[in-house]
């Protein structure tokens, strides 16, 4: 019974962190679309900057997974909060 409760709690915690991560990435994606909607033609510098921006946004699930694995770690909390 205790194993089931721990497993269920772990699953709920992982699901919650996944949905929070998804919401953060979605929020950045919407902002990104609004920010670049007025551009008629992208320059190479804008494309490179855009790739770097999206690269760091794509690390959000990694940071939230790290937070989940070491929930009470100060370093993982700081890395997640810096997003």
The first five atom37 places (N, CA, C, CB, O) and aatype in JSON, in Angstrom:
{
  "aatype": [20, 20, 20, 20, 20, 20, 20, 20, 20, 20, 20, 20, 20, 20, 20, 20, 20, 20, 20, 20, 20, 20, 20, 20, 20, 20, 20, 20, 20, 20, 20, 20, 20, 20, 20, 20, 20, 20, 20, 20, 20, 20, 20, 20, 20, 20, 20, 20, 20, 20, 20, 20, 20, 20, 20, 20, 20, 20, 20, 20, 20, 20, 20, 20, 20, 20, 20, 20, 20, 20, 20, 20, 20, 20, 20, 20, 20, 20, 20, 20, 20, 20, 20],
  "atom_mask": [
    [1, 1, 1, 1, 1],
    [1, 1, 1, 1, 1],
    [1, 1, 1, 1, 1],
    [1, 1, 1, 1, 1],
    [1, 1, 1, 1, 1],
    [1, 1, 1, 1, 1],
    [1, 1, 1, 1, 1],
    [1, 1, 1, 1, 1],
    [1, 1, 1, 1, 1],
    [1, 1, 1, 1, 1],
    [1, 1, 1, 1, 1],
    [1, 1, 1, 1, 1],
    [1, 1, 1, 1, 1],
    [1, 1, 1, 1, 1],
    [1, 1, 1, 1, 1],
    [1, 1, 1, 1, 1],
    [1, 1, 1, 1, 1],
    [1, 1, 1, 1, 1],
    [1, 1, 1, 1, 1],
    [1, 1, 1, 1, 1],
    [1, 1, 1, 1, 1],
    [1, 1, 1, 1, 1],
    [1, 1, 1, 1, 1],
    [1, 1, 1, 1, 1],
    [1, 1, 1, 1, 1],
    [1, 1, 1, 1, 1],
    [1, 1, 1, 1, 1],
    [1, 1, 1, 1, 1],
    [1, 1, 1, 1, 1],
    [1, 1, 1, 1, 1],
    [1, 1, 1, 1, 1],
    [1, 1, 1, 1, 1],
    [1, 1, 1, 1, 1],
    [1, 1, 1, 1, 1],
    [1, 1, 1, 1, 1],
    [1, 1, 1, 1, 1],
    [1, 1, 1, 1, 1],
    [1, 1, 1, 1, 1],
    [1, 1, 1, 1, 1],
    [1, 1, 1, 1, 1],
    [1, 1, 1, 1, 1],
    [1, 1, 1, 1, 1],
    [1, 1, 1, 1, 1],
    [1, 1, 1, 1, 1],
    [1, 1, 1, 1, 1],
    [1, 1, 1, 1, 1],
    [1, 1, 1, 1, 1],
    [1, 1, 1, 1, 1],
    [1, 1, 1, 1, 1],
    [1, 1, 1, 1, 1],
    [1, 1, 1, 1, 1],
    [1, 1, 1, 1, 1],
    [1, 1, 1, 1, 1],
    [1, 1, 1, 1, 1],
    [1, 1, 1, 1, 1],
    [1, 1, 1, 1, 1],
    [1, 1, 1, 1, 1],
    [1, 1, 1, 1, 1],
    [1, 1, 1, 1, 1],
    [1, 1, 1, 1, 1],
    [1, 1, 1, 1, 1],
    [1, 1, 1, 1, 1],
    [1, 1, 1, 1, 1],
    [1, 1, 1, 1, 1],
    [1, 1, 1, 1, 1],
    [1, 1, 1, 1, 1],
    [1, 1, 1, 1, 1],
    [1, 1, 1, 1, 1],
    [1, 1, 1, 1, 1],
    [1, 1, 1, 1, 1],
    [1, 1, 1, 1, 1],
    [1, 1, 1, 1, 1],
    [1, 1, 1, 1, 1],
    [1, 1, 1, 1, 1],
    [1, 1, 1, 1, 1],
    [1, 1, 1, 1, 1],
    [1, 1, 1, 1, 1],
    [1, 1, 1, 1, 1],
    [1, 1, 1, 1, 1],
    [1, 1, 1, 1, 1],
    [1, 1, 1, 1, 1],
    [1, 1, 1, 1, 1],
    [1, 1, 1, 1, 1]
  ],
  "atom_positions": [
    [[0.82, -1.2, 0.0], [0.0, 0.0, 0.0], [0.86, 1.26, 0.0], [-0.93, 0.0, 1.21], [0.58, 2.21, -0.73]],
    [[1.93, 1.26, 0.82], [2.79, 2.43, 0.89], [3.52, 2.63, -0.45], [3.8, 2.3, 2.04], [3.71, 3.76, -0.89]],
    [[3.93, 1.52, -1.08], [4.58, 1.61, -2.38], [3.66, 2.25, -3.41], [5.02, 0.23, -2.86], [4.1, 3.08, -4.2]],
    [[2.39, 1.87, -3.39], [1.42, 2.44, -4.32], [1.25, 3.94, -4.09], [0.06, 1.73, -4.18], [1.16, 4.7, -5.05]],
    [[1.21, 4.36, -2.84], [1.04, 5.78, -2.53], [2.27, 6.56, -3.0], [0.81, 5.98, -1.01], [2.13, 7.64, -3.57]],
    [[3.47, 6.02, -2.75], [4.69, 6.69, -3.2], [4.74, 6.77, -4.72], [5.93, 5.96, -2.67], [5.11, 7.8, -5.28]],
    [[4.38, 5.69, -5.37], [4.38, 5.67, -6.83], [3.36, 6.66, -7.38], [4.08, 4.26, -7.35], [3.65, 7.4, -8.32]],
    [[2.17, 6.69, -6.8], [1.14, 7.63, -7.25], [1.58, 9.07, -7.01], [-0.19, 7.34, -6.53], [1.37, 9.93, -7.86]],
    [[2.18, 9.33, -5.84], [2.65, 10.68, -5.55], [3.75, 11.08, -6.53], [3.17, 10.78, -4.1], [3.76, 12.22, -7.01]],
    [[4.67, 10.17, -6.84], [5.73, 10.46, -7.8], [5.18, 10.74, -9.18], [6.71, 9.31, -7.87], [5.66, 11.64, -9.87]],
    [[4.18, 9.97, -9.59], [3.56, 10.18, -10.89], [2.84, 11.52, -10.95], [2.59, 9.05, -11.2], [2.92, 12.23, -11.95]],
    [[2.13, 11.86, -9.89], [1.43, 13.15, -9.83], [2.44, 14.3, -9.85], [0.54, 13.24, -8.57], [2.22, 15.3, -10.53]],
    [[3.53, 14.16, -9.11], [4.55, 15.19, -9.08], [5.2, 15.36, -10.45], [5.61, 14.86, -8.03], [5.38, 16.49, -10.91]],
    [[5.55, 14.26, -11.11], [6.15, 14.34, -12.44], [5.18, 14.94, -13.46], [6.6, 12.96, -12.89], [5.59, 15.72, -14.31]],
    [[3.92, 14.57, -13.37], [2.92, 15.11, -14.29], [2.74, 16.61, -14.07], [1.57, 14.39, -14.11], [2.63, 17.37, -15.03]],
    [[2.7, 17.02, -12.82], [2.56, 18.43, -12.51], [3.74, 19.24, -13.03], [2.4, 18.64, -11.01], [3.56, 20.3, -13.62]],
    [[4.93, 18.74, -12.82], [6.12, 19.42, -13.31], [6.15, 19.44, -14.83], [7.39, 18.75, -12.76], [6.56, 20.43, -15.43]],
    [[5.71, 18.37, -15.46], [5.64, 18.35, -16.92], [4.68, 19.43, -17.43], [5.2, 16.96, -17.42], [5.02, 20.16, -18.37]],
    [[3.51, 19.54, -16.84], [2.52, 20.52, -17.3], [2.97, 21.95, -17.02], [1.17, 20.26, -16.64], [2.68, 22.86, -17.8]],
    [[3.67, 22.17, -15.93], [4.23, 23.49, -15.66], [5.28, 23.83, -16.72], [4.85, 23.56, -14.23], [5.31, 24.94, -17.24]],
    [[6.13, 22.87, -17.03], [7.15, 23.06, -18.06], [6.5, 23.34, -19.41], [8.05, 21.83, -18.14], [6.94, 24.22, -20.15]],
    [[5.47, 22.59, -19.73], [4.75, 22.8, -20.99], [4.12, 24.19, -21.04], [3.66, 21.73, -21.17], [4.15, 24.85, -22.08]],
    [[3.56, 24.63, -19.93], [2.95, 25.97, -19.88], [3.99, 27.06, -20.07], [2.21, 26.17, -18.54], [3.73, 28.06, -20.74]],
    [[5.17, 26.88, -19.49], [6.23, 27.88, -19.64], [6.69, 27.95, -21.09], [7.41, 27.55, -18.72], [6.83, 29.04, -21.64]],
    [[6.94, 26.8, -21.7], [7.38, 26.78, -23.09], [6.28, 27.34, -24.0], [7.75, 25.34, -23.52], [6.59, 28.06, -24.95]],
    [[5.03, 27.04, -23.73], [3.92, 27.58, -24.52], [3.83, 29.09, -24.4], [2.59, 26.95, -24.08], [3.59, 29.78, -25.39]],
    [[4.03, 29.6, -23.2], [4.0, 31.04, -22.98], [5.1, 31.73, -23.78], [4.13, 31.37, -21.48], [4.87, 32.75, -24.42]],
    [[6.3, 31.16, -23.75], [7.39, 31.74, -24.53], [7.11, 31.63, -26.03], [8.71, 31.05, -24.19], [7.46, 32.53, -26.78]],
    [[6.49, 30.55, -26.47], [6.19, 30.38, -27.88], [5.19, 31.43, -28.35], [5.65, 28.96, -28.15], [5.36, 32.01, -29.43]],
    [[4.15, 31.68, -27.57], [3.16, 32.7, -27.93], [3.81, 34.08, -27.98], [1.99, 32.7, -26.93], [3.57, 34.86, -28.9]],
    [[4.64, 34.37, -26.98], [5.34, 35.65, -26.95], [6.26, 35.78, -28.17], [6.15, 35.79, -25.65], [6.36, 36.84, -28.78]],
    [[6.92, 34.7, -28.51], [7.82, 34.67, -29.67], [7.05, 34.95, -30.95], [8.54, 33.32, -29.77], [7.51, 35.71, -31.8]],
    [[5.88, 34.35, -31.1], [5.06, 34.58, -32.29], [4.6, 36.03, -32.37], [3.85, 33.64, -32.28], [4.62, 36.63, -33.45]],
    [[4.18, 36.6, -31.24], [3.75, 37.99, -31.23], [4.91, 38.94, -31.53], [3.12, 38.34, -29.88], [4.74, 39.93, -32.24]],
    [[6.07, 38.63, -31.0], [7.24, 39.48, -31.18], [7.68, 39.52, -32.64], [8.38, 39.0, -30.31], [8.07, 40.57, -33.14]],
    [[7.62, 38.39, -33.31], [8.13, 38.31, -34.69], [7.03, 38.36, -35.76], [8.92, 37.05, -34.86], [7.33, 38.14, -36.93]],
    [[5.81, 38.63, -35.39], [4.71, 38.6, -36.37], [4.79, 39.74, -37.39], [3.38, 38.67, -35.64], [4.28, 39.6, -38.5]],
    [[5.41, 40.83, -37.04], [5.46, 41.98, -37.94], [6.61, 41.92, -38.94], [5.57, 43.24, -37.14], [6.69, 42.76, -39.83]],
    [[7.49, 40.95, -38.82], [8.67, 40.88, -39.68], [8.28, 40.32, -41.05], [9.77, 40.0, -39.04], [7.64, 39.27, -41.16]],
    [[8.66, 41.05, -42.08], [8.36, 40.62, -43.45], [9.42, 39.65, -43.98], [8.26, 41.84, -44.37], [9.08, 38.65, -44.62]],
    [[10.7, 39.96, -43.72], [11.79, 39.11, -44.2], [12.85, 39.03, -43.11], [12.4, 39.67, -45.54], [13.28, 40.05, -42.57]],
    [[13.25, 37.81, -42.8], [14.24, 37.59, -41.73], [15.65, 37.71, -42.28], [14.04, 36.22, -41.08], [15.97, 37.17, -43.34]],
    [[16.49, 38.42, -41.55], [17.9, 38.52, -41.9], [18.64, 37.33, -41.28], [18.5, 39.88, -41.41], [18.12, 36.69, -40.37]],
    [[19.83, 37.03, -41.76], [20.59, 35.92, -41.16], [20.87, 36.15, -39.67], [21.91, 35.74, -41.9], [20.84, 35.19, -38.89]],
    [[21.15, 37.39, -39.27], [21.42, 37.66, -37.85], [20.17, 37.42, -37.01], [21.9, 39.11, -37.67], [20.28, 36.89, -35.9]],
    [[19.02, 37.78, -37.51], [17.78, 37.53, -36.79], [17.51, 36.03, -36.68], [16.6, 38.22, -37.49], [17.06, 35.56, -35.63]],
    [[17.79, 35.29, -37.72], [17.6, 33.84, -37.69], [18.52, 33.18, -36.67], [17.86, 33.25, -39.08], [18.09, 32.3, -35.92]],
    [[19.78, 33.6, -36.64], [20.72, 33.04, -35.66], [20.31, 33.39, -34.24], [22.15, 33.55, -35.93], [20.34, 32.53, -33.35]],
    [[19.92, 34.63, -34.02], [19.46, 35.05, -32.69], [18.22, 34.26, -32.28], [19.16, 36.55, -32.67], [18.09, 33.87, -31.12]],
    [[17.32, 34.05, -33.22], [16.1, 33.3, -32.96], [16.41, 31.85, -32.59], [15.18, 33.34, -34.18], [15.78, 31.29, -31.69]],
    [[17.37, 31.24, -33.26], [17.76, 29.87, -32.96], [18.35, 29.77, -31.56], [18.78, 29.35, -33.99], [18.02, 28.84, -30.81]],
    [[19.2, 30.72, -31.19], [19.76, 30.72, -29.83], [18.67, 30.89, -28.78], [20.79, 31.84, -29.67], [18.68, 30.22, -27.75]],
    [[17.74, 31.79, -29.04], [16.63, 32.02, -28.11], [15.82, 30.73, -27.91], [15.71, 33.15, -28.63], [15.56, 30.34, -26.77]],
    [[15.44, 30.09, -28.99], [14.65, 28.87, -28.89], [15.45, 27.71, -28.31], [14.11, 28.49, -30.26], [14.88, 26.81, -27.69]],
    [[16.77, 27.71, -28.5], [17.62, 26.68, -27.91], [17.55, 26.75, -26.39], [19.08, 26.84, -28.39], [17.41, 25.72, -25.73]],
    [[17.64, 27.94, -25.83], [17.6, 28.06, -24.39], [16.19, 27.82, -23.83], [18.08, 29.44, -23.97], [16.05, 27.31, -22.72]],
    [[15.17, 28.16, -24.59], [13.8, 27.86, -24.16], [13.57, 26.34, -24.15], [12.77, 28.56, -25.08], [12.85, 25.83, -23.3]],
    [[14.18, 25.64, -25.09], [13.99, 24.19, -25.14], [14.66, 23.48, -23.97], [14.54, 23.64, -26.45], [14.4, 22.29, -23.76]],
    [[15.52, 24.15, -23.22], [16.13, 23.56, -22.02], [15.21, 23.58, -20.81], [17.41, 24.29, -21.69], [15.55, 23.01, -19.78]],
    [[14.07, 24.22, -20.91], [13.13, 24.3, -19.78], [12.71, 22.93, -19.28], [11.91, 25.1, -20.18], [12.71, 22.72, -18.07]],
    [[12.33, 21.98, -20.15], [12.0, 20.65, -19.62], [13.16, 19.97, -18.9], [11.53, 19.76, -20.75], [12.94, 19.24, -17.93]],
    [[14.38, 20.2, -19.36], [15.54, 19.64, -18.67], [15.67, 20.21, -17.26], [16.82, 19.91, -19.47], [15.91, 19.47, -16.31]],
    [[15.5, 21.51, -17.13], [15.6, 22.15, -15.81], [14.48, 21.68, -14.88], [15.56, 23.69, -15.96], [14.72, 21.46, -13.69]],
    [[13.28, 21.53, -15.4], [12.19, 21.07, -14.54], [12.36, 19.6, -14.17], [10.84, 21.28, -15.23], [11.98, 19.19, -13.08]],
    [[12.93, 18.8, -15.08], [13.21, 17.4, -14.74], [14.28, 17.32, -13.66], [13.66, 16.62, -15.98], [14.2, 16.5, -12.75]],
    [[15.27, 18.18, -13.76], [16.32, 18.24, -12.74], [15.73, 18.64, -11.4], [17.43, 19.22, -13.16], [16.12, 18.11, -10.36]],
    [[14.8, 19.59, -11.43], [14.12, 20.0, -10.2], [13.34, 18.84, -9.61], [13.2, 21.19, -10.46], [13.29, 18.69, -8.39]],
    [[12.72, 18.04, -10.45], [11.95, 16.9, -9.98], [12.87, 15.83, -9.36], [11.14, 16.3, -11.13], [12.53, 15.24, -8.34]],
    [[14.01, 15.6, -9.98], [14.92, 14.57, -9.48], [15.58, 14.95, -8.16], [15.98, 14.28, -10.51], [15.83, 14.09, -7.31]],
    [[15.87, 16.22, -8.01], [16.5, 16.68, -6.76], [15.66, 17.83, -6.21], [17.99, 17.13, -6.98], [16.05, 19.0, -6.28]],
    [[14.5, 17.48, -5.68], [13.47, 18.45, -5.33], [13.94, 19.47, -4.29], [12.25, 17.73, -4.81], [13.54, 20.63, -4.34]],
    [[14.77, 19.06, -3.34], [15.2, 19.97, -2.3], [16.57, 20.58, -2.55], [15.21, 19.26, -0.98], [17.13, 21.23, -1.66]],
    [[17.12, 20.39, -3.74], [18.43, 20.93, -4.06], [18.33, 22.42, -4.37], [19.05, 20.17, -5.26], [17.45, 22.85, -5.12]],
    [[19.23, 23.19, -3.8], [19.24, 24.63, -4.02], [19.61, 24.96, -5.48], [20.22, 25.32, -3.05], [19.03, 25.86, -6.08]],
    [[20.58, 24.22, -6.03], [21.05, 24.49, -7.39], [19.96, 24.27, -8.44], [22.25, 23.61, -7.7], [19.82, 25.07, -9.36]],
    [[19.21, 23.19, -8.3], [18.15, 22.93, -9.29], [17.04, 23.96, -9.19], [17.57, 21.52, -9.09], [16.46, 24.34, -10.21]],
    [[16.74, 24.43, -8.0], [15.72, 25.47, -7.83], [16.18, 26.77, -8.46], [15.39, 25.69, -6.35], [15.39, 27.47, -9.09]],
    [[17.44, 27.12, -8.3], [17.97, 28.35, -8.88], [17.97, 28.26, -10.41], [19.4, 28.62, -8.35], [17.61, 29.22, -11.09]],
    [[18.37, 27.1, -10.94], [18.4, 26.93, -12.4], [17.0, 27.03, -13.0], [19.01, 25.57, -12.76], [16.82, 27.59, -14.08]],
    [[16.01, 26.5, -12.3], [14.64, 26.58, -12.8], [14.1, 27.99, -12.67], [13.74, 25.6, -12.04], [13.37, 28.45, -13.55]],
    [[14.43, 28.69, -11.61], [13.94, 30.04, -11.39], [14.55, 31.05, -12.36], [14.22, 30.47, -9.96], [13.93, 32.08, -12.64]],
    [[15.73, 30.79, -12.88], [16.41, 31.7, -13.79], [15.73, 31.76, -15.14], [17.84, 31.29, -13.96], [16.02, 32.68, -15.91]],
    [[14.86, 30.86, -15.47], [14.18, 30.85, -16.75], [13.37, 32.05, -16.89], [13.33, 29.63, -16.92], [12.7, 32.24, -17.91]]
  ]
}
